[in-house]
């Protein structure tokens, strides 16, 4: 019978090493109710780890007013992943799968990467812990439900916008050059309106689009609140914008219904809605 000699360990396992935890929070809107939810989530996680003997809170990563269907648009989520790759985090806590991600593909990709780094995630609402190997199928199901929820919300918003377009009550958030928004109403900006009228006069006198743009640039006239220089395309936009005669054409562009959604120019795929006399005109219809 062979003789077995037990070799006792010479290095004792370190005691009282706390698990380094992170919390991820997200609210999908910047409304007051959602901001209150955002503050409640951050306050909750700060208190959870305050007196823990086994875990310590490294950081709270919180995206505010950001969509959950595109992880590349969430700066805090990306910062958390970078810290995970740098070995700063052992475990992540989040309220639910829908807070973590509403895109099943991105959710699984992130979960798999974190598991490969030895980092576990606990989804509190669903009571799912990725430390258990049997949970990936559950994550697929719940991630799919979260994605369906996001799609449903998006469809409801589209329906609401389309109804407002149909009855002529839809309001654009970004006013065209020559107008400002006051109490959800387009109001003429007198200084910019003079430029709009001049653009139409120049064009009717035979000036080309680029010539008009060059003239405006030489006059140092800003083309919008965000852009300084005029281009032929921006002059063409002014000349073809029905807003200047007081009318509105809705749904010139639309968003695709499948994730990830993309904005496309409406070339007949969706109905358009032409509404007359919705704002104060700047240009006479005959000139337009």
C-alpha positions in Angstrom: 0.0 0.0 0.0 1.5 3.4 -1.0 2.5 5.9 1.6 0.8 9.3 1.4 2.5 12.3 2.9 0.4 15.4 3.4 2.3 18.6 2.6 0.7 21.3 4.7 0.2 24.8 3.1 2.8 27.3 4.1 0.9 30.4 2.9 -2.3 31.3 4.6 -5.2 32.6 2.6 -5.6 36.4 3.0 -8.5 37.2 5.4 -11.0 39.9 5.2 -10.5 40.7 1.5 -13.7 42.4 0.4 -15.3 41.8 -3.0 -14.9 45.0 -5.1 -18.4 45.9 -6.3 -19.8 48.4 -8.7 -23.4 49.5 -9.3 -24.9 50.5 -12.6 -27.9 52.7 -12.8 -29.8 54.1 -15.8 -32.9 56.1 -16.4 -34.2 56.5 -20.0 -35.5 60.0 -19.8 -34.6 63.3 -18.2 -38.1 64.0 -16.9 -38.6 64.8 -13.2 -40.0 61.4 -12.4 -37.1 59.6 -14.1 -34.6 61.9 -12.4 -36.1 61.0 -9.0 -35.7 57.3 -10.0 -32.1 58.0 -10.9 -31.3 59.7 -7.6 -33.1 56.9 -5.7 -31.0 54.2 -7.4 -27.7 55.9 -6.6 -28.8 56.6 -3.0 -29.9 53.0 -2.6 -26.6 51.4 -3.7 -24.6 53.9 -1.6 -26.5 52.6 1.5 -26.4 48.9 0.6 -22.7 48.6 0.8 -22.2 51.1 3.7 -21.9 48.5 6.4 -21.1 45.4 4.4 -18.3 43.2 5.8 -17.8 41.2 2.6 -18.3 43.7 -0.2 -17.1 47.2 -0.8 -18.5 49.7 -3.3 -15.9 50.8 -5.8 -18.0 53.2 -7.8 -21.5 53.9 -9.0 -21.9 54.2 -12.8 -25.0 56.1 -13.8 -26.2 57.1 -17.2 -28.9 59.8 -17.1 -31.5 60.3 -19.9 -29.8 57.8 -22.2 -31.3 55.0 -24.3 -30.7 51.4 -23.3 -30.9 50.0 -26.8 -27.4 51.3 -27.8 -24.6 50.7 -25.4 -22.1 52.8 -27.4 -24.2 55.9 -26.5 -23.8 55.3 -22.7 -20.6 56.9 -21.5 -20.9 55.6 -17.9 -21.6 52.1 -19.1 -18.5 52.2 -21.3 -16.4 53.6 -18.4 -17.6 50.7 -16.2 -16.5 48.2 -18.9 -13.1 49.8 -19.1 -12.6 49.6 -15.3 -13.6 45.9 -15.5 -11.0 45.3 -18.1 -8.4 47.0 -15.9 -9.2 44.7 -13.0 -10.8 47.2 -10.7 -14.1 45.4 -10.3 -15.1 41.9 -9.2 -18.9 42.1 -9.2 -21.7 44.4 -10.7 -25.1 45.1 -9.2 -27.9 46.5 -11.3 -31.6 46.9 -10.7 -32.8 44.9 -13.6 -31.9 43.6 -17.1 -33.7 46.5 -18.7 -31.6 48.9 -16.8 -28.4 47.1 -17.9 -29.5 46.8 -21.5 -32.6 46.6 -23.7 -30.8 45.0 -26.6 -30.4 41.3 -26.2 -27.3 41.0 -28.4 -25.5 43.7 -26.5 -26.6 42.4 -23.2 -25.3 38.9 -23.9 -22.1 40.2 -25.4 -21.3 42.3 -22.3 -22.3 39.5 -19.9 -20.1 37.0 -21.7 -17.1 39.4 -21.7 -17.5 40.1 -18.0 -17.8 36.4 -17.2 -14.6 35.8 -19.1 -12.9 38.4 -16.9 -14.2 36.7 -13.8 -16.7 39.4 -13.1 -20.3 38.5 -12.0 -23.5 40.5 -12.4 -26.5 40.4 -10.2 -29.8 41.5 -11.6 -32.0 42.3 -8.6 -35.5 42.4 -10.1 -35.1 39.1 -11.9 -32.9 37.6 -9.1 -30.4 36.4 -11.7 -26.8 36.0 -10.8 -24.3 35.3 -13.6 -22.1 33.4 -11.1 -24.5 30.5 -11.7 -23.7 28.9 -15.1 -27.3 28.0 -15.7 -28.4 31.6 -15.9 -27.4 32.5 -19.5 -30.6 31.0 -20.9 -32.5 33.1 -18.4 -30.6 36.2 -19.4 -31.5 35.5 -23.0 -35.2 35.3 -22.2 -35.2 38.3 -19.9 -33.1 40.3 -22.3 -35.5 39.5 -25.1 -38.4 40.7 -22.9 -36.6 43.9 -22.1 -35.9 44.4 -25.8 -39.6 43.8 -26.6 -40.5 46.3 -23.9 -38.3 48.9 -25.4 -39.7 48.2 -28.9 -43.3 48.5 -27.5 -42.5 51.9 -25.9 -41.0 53.1 -29.2 -44.0 52.0 -31.1 -46.3 53.8 -28.7 -44.3 56.9 -29.1 -44.4 56.6 -32.9 -48.2 56.2 -32.8 -48.5 59.3 -30.6 -46.3 61.4 -32.9 -48.2 60.2 -36.0 -51.6 61.1 -34.5 -50.3 64.6 -33.8 -49.0 64.8 -37.3 -52.4 63.7 -38.7 -54.3 66.4 -36.7 -51.7 69.1 -37.3 -50.7 69.5 -33.7 -47.2 68.1 -34.0 -44.4 70.5 -32.9 -40.8 70.3 -34.1 -38.3 70.9 -31.3 -35.7 72.5 -33.6 -37.0 75.7 -35.3 -35.8 76.5 -38.9 -33.6 79.6 -39.5 -35.8 82.7 -39.2 -37.8 81.4 -36.3 -37.6 80.8 -32.5 -39.8 78.6 -30.3 -41.9 80.3 -27.6 -44.5 78.3 -25.7 -44.3 75.5 -28.3 -45.1 78.0 -31.1 -42.9 79.2 -33.9 -42.3 82.9 -33.6 -40.6 85.0 -36.3 -37.0 86.1 -35.6 -37.0 89.5 -37.3 -33.3 89.7 -37.9 -33.1 86.2 -39.4 -36.3 86.8 -41.3 -34.5 89.6 -43.2 -31.8 87.1 -44.3 -34.5 84.6 -45.4 -36.2 87.3 -47.5 -32.8 88.3 -49.0 -32.0 84.7 -49.9 -35.3 84.4 -51.9 -34.7 87.7 -53.6 -31.2 86.8 -54.6 -32.3 83.4 -56.0 -35.1 85.0 -58.0 -32.6 87.5 -59.4 -30.5 84.6 -60.7 -27.9 84.0 -58.0 -26.9 80.3 -57.7 -27.0 78.4 -54.4 -23.2 78.5 -53.9 -23.0 82.2 -54.8 -25.7 82.9 -52.1 -23.8 80.8 -49.5 -20.5 82.6 -50.3 -22.2 86.0 -50.0 -23.7 85.1 -46.6 -20.4 83.8 -45.4 -18.7 87.0 -46.5 -21.3 88.9 -44.4 -20.5 86.6 -41.4 -24.1 85.5 -41.1 -24.3 82.3 -39.0 -26.4 79.7 -40.6 -27.9 78.3 -37.3 -27.3 78.2 -33.6 -24.9 75.3 -34.1 -23.2 76.1 -37.5 -21.5 79.2 -38.6 -20.9 78.7 -42.3 -23.5 78.5 -45.1 -23.3 75.9 -47.8 -25.2 75.4 -51.0 -27.3 72.6 -49.3 -28.3 74.9 -46.4 -29.4 77.6 -48.9 -31.4 75.0 -50.8 -33.0 73.9 -47.6 -34.2 77.5 -46.9 -35.6 77.8 -50.5 -37.5 74.6 -50.3 -38.8 74.8 -46.7 -42.6 75.3 -46.7 -42.4 76.7 -43.2 -41.6 80.1 -44.7 -45.0 80.3 -46.2 -46.7 79.2 -42.9 -47.2 75.6 -43.9 -45.6 72.3 -42.6 -44.8 69.0 -44.2 -44.5 66.3 -41.5 -42.6 63.0 -41.6 -40.0 64.0 -44.2 -37.8 61.5 -42.3 -38.7 58.4 -40.3 -37.0 55.8 -38.0 -36.8 52.1 -38.8 -38.7 49.8 -36.5 -36.1 47.1 -36.0 -33.1 47.5 -33.6 -30.8 49.3 -33.9 -33.1 51.9 -35.3 -31.9 54.3 -38.0 -33.2 57.5 -39.4 -34.0 57.6 -43.1 -35.3 60.1 -45.5 -38.9 59.4 -46.4 -39.0 58.6 -50.1 -42.5 57.2 -50.1 -42.1 54.4 -47.6 -44.3 56.3 -45.0 -47.2 58.7 -45.4 -46.5 62.5 -45.2 -48.8 65.1 -43.8 -49.1 68.6 -45.3 -50.7 71.1 -42.9 -51.5 74.7 -44.0 -51.3 77.9 -42.0 -49.6 76.5 -38.9 -47.2 79.4 -38.2 -46.6 83.0 -39.2 -45.2 83.2 -42.8 -42.1 85.1 -43.8 -42.3 84.7 -47.6 -45.2 85.3 -49.9 -46.5 82.2 -51.6 -46.0 83.6 -55.1 -42.3 84.3 -54.3 -41.9 80.9 -52.8 
